[in-house]
Amino acid sequence: MGRTKVGKPRRERPVNETHEPEMPLPGWPGSHADSELTGPDEDECIVVTVHGVRHYLHAATARELQVSLEKTLVEYNAVCDNAGAPRV
C-alpha cells in the first residue's frame, strides 16, 4: 500500500471508469453527455462532459472521438438490426 508522507495532501484518484446512472439524471440527455468550447484561458479547445465528469480535449482528439463513436454506433445498429431492436 505504501506510506503516506506527513503534511503531504492526499491526491484524488482520477475516474477511470463510469457507467450509466441507475436513474436518468434531471435534464436528460444534456445531463448525461454534452460538449462545449472552452474559454481562451484553457490549453484545450473542447470540454466533453459525461455523467458530470468534465474531459478537456484538443480539437483533433475530439474529432477522433467522433470518428470512433460513429464507427461503434454503426456496429451497434447492425446488432440492433439482427435482433429486431430499434436503432439509435
C-alpha positions as a printed NumPy array, in Angstrom:
array([[  0.   ,   0.   ,   0.   ],
       [  2.8  ,   2.492,   0.579],
       [  3.489,   5.152,   3.149],
       [  1.747,   8.469,   3.455],
       [  4.103,  11.391,   3.964],
       [  3.204,  13.635,   6.851],
       [  1.965,  17.022,   5.68 ],
       [  1.506,  15.909,   2.083],
       [ -2.095,  16.191,   0.889],
       [ -3.723,  13.062,  -0.498],
       [ -4.265,  13.089,  -4.246],
       [ -7.688,  12.226,  -5.538],
       [ -7.696,   9.224,  -7.809],
       [ -8.885,  10.011, -11.328],
       [-12.121,   8.492, -12.536],
       [-11.097,   5.625, -14.807],
       [-14.488,   4.09 , -15.474],
       [-18.105,   5.185, -15.338],
       [-21.447,   3.544, -16.041],
       [-24.892,   4.899, -16.797],
       [-26.651,   6.124, -13.647],
       [-29.357,   3.781, -12.356],
       [-31.908,   6.567, -12.789],
       [-31.642,   9.218, -15.528],
       [-30.214,  12.499, -14.285],
       [-32.52 ,  15.537, -14.44 ],
       [-32.19 ,  17.264, -17.794],
       [-31.526,  14.16 , -19.899],
       [-29.891,  13.948, -22.446],
       [-27.789,  17.044, -21.79 ],
       [-27.105,  15.946, -18.227],
       [-25.624,  12.645, -19.452],
       [-23.448,  13.892, -22.313],
       [-22.657,  17.381, -23.505],
       [-19.865,  19.312, -25.178],
       [-18.876,  22.934, -25.496],
       [-15.958,  25.135, -26.451],
       [-13.55 ,  26.059, -23.679],
       [-12.596,  29.584, -22.755],
       [ -9.498,  31.346, -24.031],
       [ -7.606,  30.599, -20.799],
       [ -7.664,  26.808, -21.385],
       [ -4.988,  24.877, -23.314],
       [ -7.611,  22.553, -24.799],
       [-10.349,  23.647, -27.211],
       [-13.314,  21.487, -26.218],
       [-14.784,  20.159, -22.998],
       [-16.905,  16.996, -23.108],
       [-18.968,  16.252, -20.006],
       [-20.205,  12.701, -19.442],
       [-22.224,  11.984, -16.285],
       [-20.846,  15.111, -14.655],
       [-17.17 ,  14.324, -15.369],
       [-15.534,  17.011, -17.492],
       [-12.926,  15.96 , -20.076],
       [-10.83 ,  18.699, -21.686],
       [ -9.753,  17.739, -25.224],
       [ -7.824,  19.204, -28.108],
       [ -9.94 ,  19.547, -31.242],
       [ -8.038,  16.742, -33.004],
       [ -8.742,  14.369, -30.099],
       [-12.421,  15.355, -30.116],
       [-12.578,  14.63 , -33.86 ],
       [-11.024,  11.167, -33.34 ],
       [-13.569,  10.521, -30.584],
       [-16.334,  11.445, -33.034],
       [-14.939,   9.077, -35.683],
       [-14.65 ,   6.257, -33.146],
       [-18.179,   6.811, -31.801],
       [-19.66 ,   6.894, -35.314],
       [-17.93 ,   3.601, -36.2  ],
       [-19.1  ,   1.956, -32.981],
       [-22.679,   3.189, -33.432],
       [-22.767,   1.742, -36.968],
       [-21.687,  -1.595, -35.468],
       [-24.291,  -1.234, -32.699],
       [-27.064,  -0.56 , -35.231],
       [-26.083,  -3.729, -37.112],
       [-26.517,  -5.678, -33.872],
       [-29.901,  -3.97 , -33.359],
       [-30.961,  -4.886, -36.904],
       [-30.036,  -8.546, -36.328],
       [-32.002,  -8.583, -33.044],
       [-35.008,  -6.7  , -34.42 ],
       [-34.402,  -3.897, -31.92 ],
       [-34.734,  -0.157, -32.621],
       [-31.644,   1.586, -33.98 ],
       [-30.063,   4.658, -32.429]])
